[in-house]
Amino acid sequence: MEICEVWSIAPERIAAFFLSMDGVTAEGEGVYSFDGCTIRMAVLPNGAIGRYSIPRTRLCFTGRDEETRKIYRAFFVRFVSAGG
């Protein structure tokens, strides 16, 4: 299974989230692993809404279905709420 999305979240916040999770290992610059799932993070150029600069980060979760869904859901629940 592969899930690739662009999120308006600073990469530092995403990295801090993954590093705080039990079972997640940093494999290199912007690459994490979780029980058979590889998570790749790529920093994109900032977007803009009027005069406001918005961070953009591309995330790709790739791996076995169950594990990929589990770590993606944890990420989604953490950052989808208002105020993230």
All heavy atoms as an XYZ file, in Angstrom:
656
protein
N       0.849     -1.167      0.000
C       0.000      0.000      0.000
C       0.896      1.231      0.000
O       1.943      1.231      0.631
C      -0.903     -0.014      1.240
C      -1.499      1.345      1.577
S      -2.536      1.317      3.046
C      -4.080      0.951      2.252
N       0.455      2.254     -0.702
C       1.179      3.524     -0.688
C       0.178      4.673     -0.551
O      -0.827      4.711     -1.246
C       2.008      3.705     -1.952
C       2.813      5.003     -1.937
C       3.783      5.100     -3.089
O       3.319      5.255     -4.232
O       4.984      5.016     -2.824
N       0.489      5.581      0.364
C      -0.304      6.792      0.569
C       0.661      7.961      0.446
O       1.615      8.061      1.216
C      -0.966      6.819      1.957
C      -1.873      5.615      2.159
C      -1.726      8.130      2.159
C      -2.346      5.433      3.596
N       0.448      8.840     -0.535
C       1.283     10.030     -0.711
C       0.383     11.260     -0.683
O      -0.610     11.316     -1.410
C       2.042      9.981     -2.027
S       3.332      8.738     -2.078
N       0.746     12.212      0.166
C      -0.043     13.434      0.323
C       0.885     14.605      0.621
O       1.987     14.423      1.119
C      -1.031     13.304      1.476
C      -2.041     12.198      1.301
C      -2.960     12.039      2.494
O      -2.631     12.488      3.602
O      -4.019     11.427      2.304
N       0.387     15.807      0.323
C       1.090     17.030      0.691
C       0.323     17.674      1.839
O      -0.890     17.854      1.750
C       1.203     17.999     -0.506
C       1.830     19.315     -0.073
C       2.007     17.362     -1.628
N       1.041     17.991      2.907
C       0.458     18.594      4.099
C       1.055     19.973      4.329
O       2.235     20.195      4.060
C       0.742     17.715      5.318
C      -0.077     16.464      5.351
C       0.093     15.346      4.589
C      -1.196     16.215      6.183
N      -0.849     14.413      4.899
C      -1.659     14.927      5.885
C      -1.855     16.947      7.152
C      -2.750     14.351      6.519
C      -2.931     16.369      7.802
C      -3.378     15.087      7.481
N       0.268     20.876      4.851
C       0.737     22.229      5.194
C       1.205     22.257      6.644
O       0.644     22.957      7.489
C      -0.379     23.250      4.968
O      -0.666     23.334      3.601
N       2.235     21.483      6.897
C       2.808     21.353      8.242
C       4.322     21.442      8.089
O       4.905     20.817      7.189
C       2.421     20.013      8.889
C       0.897     19.879      8.968
C       3.055     19.875     10.270
C       0.425     18.503      9.336
N       4.951     22.201      8.970
C       6.406     22.341      8.925
C       7.069     20.981      9.128
O       6.635     20.191      9.981
C       6.875     23.320      9.993
N       8.113     20.686      8.366
C       8.767     19.380      8.484
C       9.328     19.110      9.874
O       9.379     17.954     10.302
C       9.876     19.434      7.431
C      10.040     20.871      7.095
C       8.732     21.535      7.366
N       9.709     20.138     10.598
C      10.224     19.949     11.958
C       9.159     19.375     12.880
O       9.453     18.536     13.732
C      10.742     21.271     12.534
C      11.888     21.899     11.759
C      11.449     22.674     10.518
O      10.251     23.015     10.390
O      12.314     22.931      9.660
N       7.927     19.819     12.719
C       6.824     19.286     13.537
C       6.541     17.833     13.192
O       6.262     17.013     14.068
C       5.562     20.123     13.350
C       5.669     21.501     13.979
C       4.385     22.282     13.868
N       3.324     21.606     14.611
C       2.023     21.689     14.299
N       1.623     22.414     13.284
N       1.129     21.060     15.008
N       6.589     17.520     11.903
C       6.348     16.140     11.464
C       7.448     15.231     11.995
O       7.176     14.154     12.537
C       6.253     16.067      9.929
C       5.011     16.846      9.444
C       6.201     14.615      9.466
C       4.938     17.026      7.950
N       8.695     15.655     11.858
C       9.826     14.855     12.340
C       9.714     14.629     13.844
O       9.911     13.503     14.327
C      11.147     15.544     12.001
N       9.373     15.677     14.592
C       9.225     15.542     16.045
C       8.128     14.533     16.385
O       8.276     13.735     17.315
C       8.923     16.899     16.671
N       7.042     14.551     15.632
C       5.957     13.595     15.865
C       6.451     12.162     15.666
O       6.269     11.302     16.527
C       4.782     13.872     14.931
C       3.780     12.758     14.894
C       2.910     12.553     15.953
C       3.739     11.879     13.825
C       2.003     11.494     15.940
C       2.837     10.826     13.797
C       1.966     10.639     14.857
N       7.074     11.893     14.517
C       7.527     10.535     14.248
C       8.557     10.073     15.276
O       8.513      8.937     15.735
C       8.074     10.399     12.830
C       6.998     10.367     11.783
C       7.045     11.219     10.697
C       5.929      9.495     11.880
C       6.049     11.201      9.728
C       4.929      9.464     10.921
C       4.991     10.324      9.839
N       9.473     10.944     15.641
C      10.509     10.566     16.601
C       9.951     10.331     18.002
O      10.580      9.640     18.807
C      11.617     11.620     16.630
C      12.420     11.719     15.328
C      13.391     12.883     15.398
C      13.146     10.407     15.027
N       8.771     10.867     18.289
C       8.151     10.652     19.600
C       7.344      9.348     19.665
O       6.952      8.925     20.744
C       7.226     11.824     19.948
O       6.035     11.768     19.179
N       7.113      8.736     18.522
C       6.293      7.519     18.454
C       7.116      6.280     18.791
O       8.221      6.097     18.279
C       5.729      7.340     17.039
C       4.799      8.416     16.564
S       3.114      8.185     17.092
C       2.739      6.565     16.501
N       6.556      5.420     19.649
C       7.197      4.133     19.926
C       7.197      3.300     18.648
O       6.191      3.237     17.946
C       6.433      3.378     21.011
C       6.642      3.977     22.390
O       7.661      4.672     22.597
O       5.784      3.752     23.256
N       8.318      2.683     18.358
C       8.401      1.807     17.198
C       8.820      2.485     15.917
O       9.028      1.815     14.909
N       8.952      3.811     15.912
C       9.397      4.526     14.717
C      10.896      4.758     14.831
O      11.398      5.193     15.859
C       8.652      5.868     14.537
C       9.230      6.659     13.377
C       7.163      5.626     14.321
N      11.602      4.457     13.751
C      13.050      4.614     13.700
C      13.423      5.577     12.585
O      12.883      5.464     11.478
C      13.722      3.248     13.418
O      13.285      2.315     14.401
C      15.220      3.358     13.446
N      14.334      6.501     12.865
C      14.864      7.390     11.831
C      15.883      6.597     11.024
O      16.821      6.031     11.574
C      15.504      8.616     12.460
N      15.688      6.542      9.711
C      16.574      5.782      8.835
C      17.541      6.688      8.083
O      18.455      6.206      7.436
C      15.748      4.975      7.824
C      14.819      3.964      8.456
C      15.572      2.828      9.133
O      16.699      2.508      8.720
O      15.014      2.259     10.098
N      17.308      7.977      8.118
C      18.134      8.942      7.390
C      17.391     10.257      7.318
O      16.338     10.425      7.935
N      17.926     11.183      6.560
C      17.309     12.503      6.404
C      15.902     12.368      5.815
O      15.736     12.003      4.652
C      18.170     13.365      5.484
C      17.679     14.778      5.311
C      18.086     15.688      6.454
O      19.083     15.381      7.128
O      17.403     16.693      6.655
N      14.888     12.612      6.634
C      13.507     12.579      6.163
C      12.952     11.207      5.867
O      11.935     11.074      5.191
N      13.590     10.157      6.374
C      13.111      8.790      6.147
C      12.958      8.104      7.497
O      13.872      8.113      8.323
C      14.078      7.979      5.250
C      13.553      6.564      5.039
C      14.296      8.674      3.922
N      11.782      7.503      7.700
C      11.464      6.823      8.951
C      10.900      5.455      8.623
O      10.347      5.240      7.534
C      10.433      7.635      9.752
C      10.880      9.044      9.987
C      10.550     10.052      9.093
C      11.677      9.374     11.086
C      10.998     11.354      9.283
C      12.118     10.669     11.291
C      11.776     11.652     10.383
O      12.228     12.933     10.568
N      11.008      4.533      9.573
C      10.391      3.222      9.378
C       9.552      2.875     10.592
O       9.852      3.281     11.715
C      11.448      2.142      9.128
O      12.261      1.963     10.263
N       8.492      2.126     10.324
C       7.594      1.670     11.377
C       7.078      0.299     10.990
O       6.249      0.176     10.079
C       6.418      2.635     11.560
C       5.375      2.128     12.516
C       5.591      2.182     13.879
C       4.198      1.576     12.048
C       4.635      1.701     14.767
C       3.229      1.099     12.930
C       3.452      1.161     14.291
N       7.596     -0.746     11.608
C       7.054     -2.098     11.486
C       6.697     -2.474     10.039
O       5.572     -2.871      9.758
C       5.839     -2.227     12.398
C       5.476     -3.675     12.656
O       6.356     -4.544     12.506
O       4.316     -3.939     12.995
N       7.640     -2.317      9.121
C       7.393     -2.709      7.734
C       6.876     -1.593      6.850
O       6.643     -1.805      5.667
N       6.697     -0.415      7.389
C       6.247      0.739      6.608
C       7.390      1.756      6.562
O       7.976      2.076      7.591
C       5.013      1.385      7.239
S       4.453      2.866      6.368
N       7.694      2.244      5.382
C       8.683      3.302      5.209
C       7.952      4.618      4.980
O       7.015      4.683      4.180
C       9.611      3.006      4.010
O      10.280      1.771      4.252
C      10.637      4.107      3.815
N       8.374      5.641      5.686
C       7.777      6.971      5.566
C       8.850      7.896      5.023
O       9.920      8.029      5.611
C       7.285      7.482      6.936
C       6.315      6.478      7.547
C       6.648      8.856      6.799
C       6.486      6.283      9.018
N       8.568      8.513      3.889
C       9.514      9.447      3.273
C       8.913     10.846      3.307
O       7.769     11.047      2.904
C       9.823      9.049      1.837
C      10.501      7.706      1.746
C      10.972      7.389      0.335
N      11.503      6.046      0.266
C      12.718      5.690      0.646
N      13.529      6.588      1.134
N      13.119      4.441      0.562
N       9.728     11.787      3.766
C       9.285     13.163      3.901
C      10.127     14.036      2.971
O      11.358     13.941      2.985
C       9.458     13.614      5.353
C       9.050     15.028      5.618
S       9.070     15.434      7.387
C      10.821     15.366      7.752
N       9.470     14.867      2.171
C      10.170     15.788      1.280
C       9.634     17.194      1.518
O       8.421     17.420      1.489
C       9.966     15.387     -0.177
N      10.542     18.126      1.755
C      10.156     19.517      1.970
C       9.955     20.165      0.602
O      10.827     20.098     -0.264
C      11.241     20.267      2.769
C      10.850     21.716      2.973
C      11.483     19.574      4.101
N       8.795     20.761      0.406
C       8.462     21.447     -0.842
C       8.573     22.957     -0.637
O       8.548     23.424      0.507
C       7.032     21.083     -1.269
C       6.748     19.591     -1.455
C       5.272     19.383     -1.748
C       7.608     19.013     -2.562
N       8.666     23.717     -1.718
C       8.669     25.176     -1.565
C       7.378     25.627     -0.874
O       6.309     25.042     -1.083
C       8.713     25.693     -3.001
C       9.263     24.564     -3.813
C       8.805     23.304     -3.112
N       7.498     26.647     -0.052
C       6.317     27.173      0.640
C       5.272     27.644     -0.357
O       5.603     28.157     -1.420
C       6.693     28.325      1.559
C       7.367     27.862      2.827
O       7.483     26.680      3.086
N       7.816     28.804      3.627
N       4.022     27.465      0.030
C       2.916     28.015     -0.728
C       2.576     29.379     -0.142
O       3.204     29.832      0.819
N       1.598     30.032     -0.721
C       1.210     31.343     -0.203
C      -0.296     31.509     -0.306
O      -0.924     31.070     -1.267
C       1.911     32.444     -0.970
N      -0.839     32.123      0.719
C      -2.229     32.571      0.700
C      -2.146     34.061      0.985
O      -1.872     34.465      2.121
C      -3.086     31.838      1.747
C      -3.132     30.343      1.441
C      -4.493     32.434      1.791
C      -3.899     29.510      2.439
N      -2.306     34.846     -0.062
C      -2.100     36.280      0.088
C      -0.660     36.530      0.493
O       0.270     36.051     -0.133
N      -0.474     37.234      1.572
C       0.883     37.538      2.030
C       1.422     36.508      3.026
O       2.536     36.645      3.527
C       0.916     38.920      2.650
C       0.035     39.049      3.865
C       0.037     40.452      4.402
N      -0.959     40.551      5.447
C      -1.000     41.504      6.317
N      -0.118     42.472      6.263
N      -1.939     41.520      7.229
N       0.647     35.481      3.324
C       1.050     34.462      4.293
C       1.762     33.301      3.602
O       1.263     32.735      2.637
C      -0.156     33.945      5.078
C      -0.845     35.027      5.848
C      -2.024     35.598      5.385
C      -0.306     35.498      7.029
C      -2.651     36.609      6.094
C      -0.927     36.515      7.741
C      -2.098     37.069      7.263
O      -2.713     38.066      7.964
N       2.910     32.941      4.131
C       3.684     31.812      3.622
C       3.249     30.544      4.354
O       3.156     30.522      5.576
C       5.177     32.075      3.858
O       5.939     31.014      3.368
N       2.976     29.504      3.602
C       2.463     28.252      4.154
C       3.467     27.132      3.873
O       3.808     26.882      2.713
C       1.100     27.877      3.509
C       0.114     29.022      3.575
C       0.555     26.595      4.122
C      -0.299     29.422      4.961
N       3.945     26.438      4.926
C       4.869     25.323      4.680
C       4.156     24.195      3.941
O       2.944     24.015      4.075
C       5.276     24.879      6.089
C       4.160     25.298      6.955
C       3.600     26.554      6.335
N       4.913     23.462      3.136
C       4.352     22.303      2.429
C       5.338     21.150      2.547
O       6.518     21.300      2.266
C       4.105     22.629      0.954
C       3.051     23.684      0.762
C       2.749     24.022     -0.695
N       3.810     23.693     -1.597
C       3.626     23.056     -2.766
N       2.434     22.703     -3.163
N       4.654     22.784     -3.552
N       4.821     20.011      2.962
C       5.646     18.824      3.144
C       4.937     17.635      2.510
O       3.763     17.380      2.791
C       5.886     18.551      4.644
O       6.409     19.732      5.254
C       6.850     17.407      4.843
N       5.652     16.931      1.640
C       5.095     15.734      1.005
C       5.495     14.516      1.835
O       6.660     14.343      2.187
C       5.629     15.593     -0.415
C       5.127     14.355     -1.127
C       5.716     14.301     -2.539
N       5.475     13.041     -3.167
C       4.388     12.734     -3.862
N       3.435     13.625     -4.009
N       4.254     11.556     -4.415
N       4.509     13.683      2.133
C       4.743     12.437      2.875
C       4.278     11.255      2.046
O       3.181     11.287      1.477
C       3.964     12.442      4.189
C       4.480     13.370      5.274
C       3.498     13.432      6.414
C       5.821     12.899      5.769
N       5.113     10.241      1.987
C       4.730      8.981      1.347
C       4.917      7.854      2.352
O       6.010      7.664      2.887
C       5.580      8.713      0.105
S       5.150      9.761     -1.286
N       3.839      7.158      2.623
C       3.832      5.990      3.501
C       3.763      4.765      2.585
O       2.806      4.639      1.819
C       2.593      5.998      4.397
C       2.492      7.188      5.322
C       2.072      8.422      4.857
C       2.805      7.062      6.670
C       1.957      9.513      5.716
C       2.692      8.137      7.533
C       2.273      9.368      7.055
N       4.739      3.874      2.665
C       4.779      2.707      1.789
C       5.087      1.468      2.616
O       6.055      1.461      3.381
C       5.886      2.870      0.716
O       5.704      4.116      0.047
C       5.844      1.749     -0.292
N       4.260      0.439      2.453
C       4.526     -0.800      3.174
C       3.333     -1.721      3.190
O       2.389     -1.553      2.413
N       3.385     -2.675      4.103
C       2.279     -3.621      4.249
C       1.019     -2.855      4.669
O       1.094     -1.882      5.424
C       2.643     -4.694      5.276
C       3.847     -5.545      4.845
C       4.118     -6.679      5.814
N       4.302     -6.223      7.174
C       5.480     -6.208      7.814
N       6.575     -6.606      7.207
N       5.551     -5.786      9.063
N      -0.114     -3.307      4.199
C      -1.371     -2.579      4.393
C      -1.661     -2.235      5.851
O      -1.912     -1.079      6.179
C      -2.551     -3.378      3.828
C      -2.562     -3.430      2.311
O      -1.669     -2.820      1.672
O      -3.466     -4.082      1.755
N      -1.660     -3.223      6.718
C      -2.059     -3.000      8.114
C      -1.137     -1.996      8.814
O      -1.604     -1.075      9.492
C      -2.073     -4.326      8.875
C      -2.560     -4.180     10.298
C      -2.632     -5.524     11.023
O      -2.744     -6.576     10.373
O      -2.579     -5.497     12.267
N       0.164     -2.178      8.659
C       1.124     -1.291      9.317
C       1.068      0.121      8.747
O       1.162      1.109      9.477
C       2.540     -1.867      9.198
C       2.752     -3.115     10.009
C       2.205     -4.388      9.353
O       1.656     -4.331      8.227
O       2.325     -5.457      9.974
N       0.909      0.216      7.426
C       0.817      1.530      6.785
C      -0.426      2.267      7.273
O      -0.356      3.455      7.617
C       0.800      1.379      5.251
O       2.018      0.724      4.854
C       0.695      2.726      4.556
N      -1.553      1.576      7.318
C      -2.782      2.214      7.822
C      -2.615      2.671      9.271
O      -3.076      3.750      9.651
C      -3.956      1.242      7.728
C      -4.536      1.121      6.361
C      -5.841      0.309      6.378
N      -6.245     -0.004      5.034
C      -6.051     -1.176      4.447
N      -5.475     -2.173      5.093
N      -6.438     -1.381      3.204
N      -1.964      1.869     10.078
C      -1.811      2.172     11.504
C      -0.988      3.448     11.712
O      -1.408      4.352     12.440
C      -1.148      0.998     12.220
C      -1.028      1.188     13.710
C      -0.452     -0.061     14.364
C      -0.320      0.124     15.857
N       0.218     -1.081     16.508
N       0.173      3.565     11.074
C       1.005      4.754     11.282
C       0.399      5.975     10.584
O       0.459      7.088     11.098
C       2.479      4.509     10.857
C       3.370      5.649     11.336
C       2.610      4.305      9.364
C       3.531      5.763     12.828
N      -0.230      5.771      9.428
C      -0.879      6.894      8.746
C      -2.025      7.433      9.598
O      -2.181      8.644      9.750
C      -1.397      6.488      7.365
C      -2.189      7.596      6.721
C      -1.547      8.677      6.134
C      -3.584      7.578      6.737
C      -2.273      9.715      5.576
C      -4.308      8.611      6.179
C      -3.655      9.673      5.603
O      -4.374     10.707      5.057
N      -2.808      6.542     10.167
C      -3.938      6.982     11.006
C      -3.431      7.773     12.212
O      -4.001      8.799     12.567
C      -4.767      5.793     11.469
C      -5.898      6.196     12.409
C      -7.046      5.243     12.389
N      -8.036      5.494     13.405
C      -8.842      6.539     13.458
N      -8.743      7.475     12.551
N      -9.741      6.668     14.415
N      -2.368      7.308     12.850
C      -1.800      8.039     13.994
C      -1.356      9.440     13.562
O      -1.615     10.424     14.259
C      -0.627      7.267     14.584
N      -0.710      9.528     12.402
C      -0.282     10.829     11.876
C      -1.498     11.707     11.572
O      -1.571     12.857     11.981
C       0.555     10.637     10.611
C       0.871     11.933      9.926
C       1.897     12.734     10.379
C       0.114     12.365      8.852
C       2.176     13.949      9.763
C       0.372     13.569      8.233
C       1.416     14.367      8.694
N      -2.465     11.145     10.875
C      -3.659     11.886     10.464
C      -4.413     12.441     11.675
O      -4.764     13.617     11.713
C      -4.565     10.965      9.642
C      -5.753     11.649      9.056
C      -5.665     12.278      7.831
C      -6.967     11.653      9.716
C      -6.774     12.915      7.280
C      -8.074     12.278      9.187
C      -7.977     12.922      7.956
N      -4.639     11.595     12.662
C      -5.376     12.019     13.860
C      -4.619     13.129     14.591
O      -5.226     14.074     15.084
C      -5.647     10.814     14.790
C      -6.119     11.253     16.160
C      -6.652      9.872     14.144
N      -3.313     13.030     14.624
C      -2.514     14.057     15.306
C      -2.600     15.424     14.612
O      -2.695     16.447     15.253
C      -1.043     13.603     15.377
C      -0.058     14.660     15.802
C      -0.348     15.151     17.230
N       0.615     16.127     17.651
C       0.456     17.448     17.523
N      -0.629     17.934     16.978
N       1.382     18.268     17.938
N      -2.590     15.445     13.277
C      -2.467     16.709     12.566
C      -3.731     17.205     11.871
O      -3.750     18.340     11.405
C      -1.333     16.627     11.538
C       0.019     16.637     12.204
C       0.767     15.473     12.291
C       0.533     17.796     12.734
C       2.009     15.484     12.902
C       1.766     17.818     13.356
C       2.514     16.651     13.430
N      -4.790     16.437     11.824
C      -5.993     16.903     11.139
C      -6.849     17.822     12.009
O      -7.625     18.602     11.501
C      -6.835     15.718     10.601
C      -7.645     15.062     11.692
C      -7.721     16.172      9.469
N      -6.656     17.767     13.313
C      -7.476     18.580     14.212
C      -7.159     20.072     14.051
O      -6.055     20.437     13.657
C      -7.251     18.164     15.663
O      -5.916     18.461     16.037
N      -8.104     20.895     14.358
C      -7.898     22.347     14.294
C      -6.738     22.728     15.202
O      -6.691     22.355     16.356
C      -9.166     23.070     14.715
N      -5.805     23.434     14.652
C      -4.651     23.868     15.431
C      -3.512     22.872     15.443
O      -2.423     23.181     15.882
N      -3.768     21.632     14.945
C      -2.764     20.589     14.795
C      -1.892     20.426     15.956
O      -0.864     19.952     16.036
